[in-house]
Amino acid sequence: MIMPTYFMHELMTADSVANSTAHSSRYTATLAGIDAEGLYYNKTTAELKAEVGRRWAFGESSYIKKYSNWYHQDLEDPEWRSSINYKQFRLSDVYLMYAEAVLEGKGDITTAIEYIDKVRTRAGVVTLQDYIATNGTIPQLHVSKDLYGTRPEVSATVDNVRTHLRMVERPTELAFENSRWRDLVRWGIVQSVFTKHHEDEVVRIDRGPDPNKAPLYIQARIRPDFVNNYSFYVAEKHDYFPIPAAEIQANEAL
């Protein structure tokens, strides 16, 4: 059973709909939090908790909807195999790859924001251009407001738009679609991301759970998702697979 991280859950809650306090369509299509809108497996969150007392009791703040049968069945296969195993090549992925290409290739911030905003507009959330028009800046939505009280506002530079693309747009839009690990590896930032997520969870563990505190409403305990990733990941060792033995044997120059 796969659990969303607190980072992913809070990132989804930061996916703001203009002039509304409702969750975005990306949130509601991807996660079911304890304050979920609508039913999850034909039950309210209160009914799910009453049915199985351990729900939300072991550090869970949300459950996964995407690629599951939550919308038409009462429960999943006991092995948690949804049978929804098709993979689509999505237009939003193409737009975000194009945004990344023009940003990295030419430093073209305007076009990068245009294509990021195509994805945000389709999702019905506040666009980067809307943020810039209002404040002259974009918020760093990947920074935990829950932990640190506020999110930094930054100018739309190449570095800051790159950070938004990597830490906000792709993980939000493509959550649980098997692209995140490959993205982190090709960007060469696995260890730095693990480190930051671990630092955040240390703060969260020190503070402790609070079942009444928005946006995550964490009950009973804080789940340490990144302690092992942080402790054992070594970039020089783990960023690449070893050269296959067959290739070494076939090429004495290696």
C-alpha positions in Angstrom: 0.0 0.0 0.0 1.5 3.4 -1.0 1.0 6.4 1.2 1.3 10.0 0.0 4.1 11.9 1.7 3.2 15.0 3.8 5.1 17.0 1.2 2.8 15.8 -1.6 -0.3 16.3 0.5 0.6 19.9 1.4 1.7 20.6 -2.1 -1.8 19.7 -3.3 -3.4 21.9 -0.7 -1.3 24.8 -2.0 -2.9 24.3 -5.5 -5.2 27.3 -5.1 -8.4 27.9 -7.0 -8.9 31.6 -7.6 -11.6 33.2 -5.3 -12.3 29.9 -3.7 -11.4 27.8 -0.6 -12.3 24.6 -2.4 -9.6 22.0 -3.2 -8.4 22.1 -6.8 -9.4 19.4 -9.3 -5.8 18.1 -9.2 -6.1 17.6 -5.4 -9.5 15.8 -5.5 -8.5 13.6 -8.5 -5.2 12.5 -6.7 -5.6 12.4 -3.0 -8.3 11.9 -0.3 -7.4 13.8 2.9 -9.2 13.6 6.1 -11.1 16.7 5.0 -11.8 15.1 1.6 -14.6 16.6 -0.5 -17.1 13.9 -1.4 -16.9 10.2 -0.9 -14.0 7.8 -1.0 -14.9 4.2 -1.8 -18.6 5.3 -1.3 -18.0 6.5 2.3 -17.3 9.7 4.0 -14.0 10.0 5.9 -15.9 9.7 9.2 -17.5 6.5 8.0 -14.2 5.1 6.9 -12.7 5.9 10.3 -15.6 4.3 12.2 -15.3 1.2 10.0 -11.5 0.8 10.5 -10.2 2.6 13.6 -6.6 2.6 12.5 -7.3 4.8 9.5 -5.4 8.1 9.9 -4.0 6.8 13.2 -0.5 5.8 12.0 0.7 9.1 10.6 -1.4 9.0 7.4 -2.7 12.4 6.4 -4.2 11.3 3.0 -4.7 8.3 0.8 -4.2 7.9 -3.0 -7.1 8.2 -5.4 -5.3 8.3 -8.7 -5.2 4.9 -10.5 -7.5 3.4 -7.9 -11.2 2.4 -8.0 -12.3 4.7 -5.2 -15.0 6.3 -7.4 -17.1 3.2 -8.2 -16.1 0.4 -5.8 -16.5 -0.1 -2.1 -13.0 -1.4 -1.7 -9.9 -2.4 -3.6 -8.5 -5.9 -4.2 -7.0 -7.3 -1.0 -3.6 -7.1 -2.6 -4.1 -3.4 -3.4 -3.9 -4.0 -7.1 -6.4 -1.7 -8.8 -6.0 -3.2 -12.3 -5.9 0.3 -13.7 -2.5 -0.1 -15.3 -2.7 1.9 -18.5 -0.3 4.7 -19.1 -1.1 7.7 -21.2 1.3 10.1 -22.7 -0.2 13.3 -21.4 -0.3 16.7 -23.2 0.4 18.4 -19.8 3.7 16.4 -19.7 4.6 17.6 -23.2 3.8 21.2 -22.2 6.0 21.0 -19.0 8.8 19.3 -20.9 8.7 22.1 -23.5 8.6 24.7 -20.7 11.7 23.1 -19.3 13.4 22.9 -22.7 13.0 26.6 -23.5 14.0 27.6 -20.0 17.2 25.5 -20.0 18.0 26.0 -23.7 17.4 29.7 -24.1 16.5 31.0 -20.6 13.2 31.9 -22.1 11.2 32.7 -19.0 8.2 34.1 -20.8 7.6 31.0 -22.9 8.3 28.7 -20.0 5.6 30.5 -17.9 3.2 30.5 -20.8 3.4 26.7 -21.1 3.3 26.1 -17.4 0.2 28.3 -17.2 -1.5 26.2 -19.9 -1.3 23.3 -17.5 -2.4 25.5 -14.5 -5.3 27.0 -16.5 -6.6 23.5 -17.5 -6.5 22.6 -13.8 -8.4 25.7 -12.9 -5.8 27.1 -10.4 -4.1 30.4 -10.1 -1.6 30.9 -12.9 2.0 32.2 -12.5 1.0 35.2 -14.6 -1.9 35.9 -12.2 0.5 35.8 -9.2 3.0 38.1 -11.1 0.2 40.5 -12.1 -1.0 40.7 -8.5 2.3 40.8 -6.5 5.1 41.0 -9.1 6.3 37.7 -7.7 5.5 34.0 -7.6 5.1 32.1 -4.3 7.4 29.1 -3.5 4.5 26.7 -3.1 6.8 23.8 -2.3 7.8 25.4 1.0 5.7 24.2 3.9 3.4 26.9 5.2 2.3 24.4 7.8 5.8 24.2 9.2 7.2 27.6 8.6 4.2 29.9 8.7 4.7 31.5 5.3 5.9 30.9 1.8 8.7 33.1 0.3 7.7 35.3 -2.6 10.3 35.4 -5.3 10.8 37.1 -8.7 10.3 35.1 -11.9 14.0 34.4 -12.7 15.2 31.3 -14.5 16.3 29.7 -11.2 13.0 30.4 -9.5 10.8 29.2 -12.5 13.0 26.1 -12.7 12.4 25.5 -9.0 8.7 25.9 -9.5 8.7 23.5 -12.5 10.7 20.9 -10.6 9.2 21.1 -7.1 5.7 22.2 -7.8 4.3 21.8 -11.3 5.6 18.4 -12.3 5.0 16.7 -9.0 1.5 18.1 -8.7 0.4 17.5 -12.2 2.1 14.1 -12.7 1.7 12.7 -9.1 1.9 8.9 -8.9 2.5 8.6 -12.7 6.0 7.1 -12.3 7.9 10.2 -13.4 9.1 11.8 -10.2 12.1 9.5 -9.6 13.3 9.8 -13.2 12.9 13.5 -13.0 15.0 13.8 -9.8 17.7 11.6 -11.2 18.0 13.4 -14.5 18.2 16.7 -12.7 20.8 15.4 -10.3 19.0 16.6 -7.2 17.9 13.4 -5.5 20.1 13.8 -2.5 19.3 17.5 -2.0 15.6 16.8 -2.2 15.8 13.9 0.2 17.8 16.1 2.6 15.3 18.9 2.5 12.3 16.5 3.0 14.1 15.0 5.9 14.8 18.4 7.5 11.1 19.2 7.2 10.1 15.9 8.8 12.4 16.6 11.7 10.6 19.9 12.3 7.3 18.1 12.0 8.3 15.3 14.4 9.6 17.8 17.0 6.2 19.7 16.8 4.2 16.5 16.9 0.8 15.6 15.4 -2.3 17.8 15.7 -5.6 16.3 14.5 -7.2 19.7 14.5 -4.6 21.6 12.5 -5.1 22.4 8.9 -4.2 21.5 6.2 -3.1 17.9 7.1 -4.9 17.1 10.3 -2.3 14.5 11.3 -3.4 12.1 14.1 -1.5 10.0 16.6 2.0 10.3 15.3 4.3 11.7 12.6 5.4 9.1 10.0 9.2 9.4 9.2 9.2 9.0 5.4 12.6 10.2 4.6 14.9 9.2 7.4 16.3 6.2 5.6 16.5 8.0 2.2 18.4 10.8 3.9 20.7 8.5 5.9 21.7 6.0 3.2 21.5 7.8 -0.1 25.0 8.8 -1.4 24.9 10.7 -4.7 28.3 9.5 -5.9 27.2 5.9 -5.4 23.5 5.9 -6.1 22.8 8.5 -8.8 23.8 6.0 -11.5 23.4 2.3 -12.1 26.7 0.3 -12.3 28.0 -0.4 -15.8 26.7 -3.9 -16.7 29.3 -6.6 -16.4 28.6 -7.8 -20.0 29.5 -4.3 -21.3 32.7 -4.3 -19.4 33.6 -7.7 -20.7 32.8 -6.7 -24.2 34.7 -3.5 -24.1 38.2 -3.5 -22.6 38.4 0.3 -22.9 35.9 0.7 -20.1 
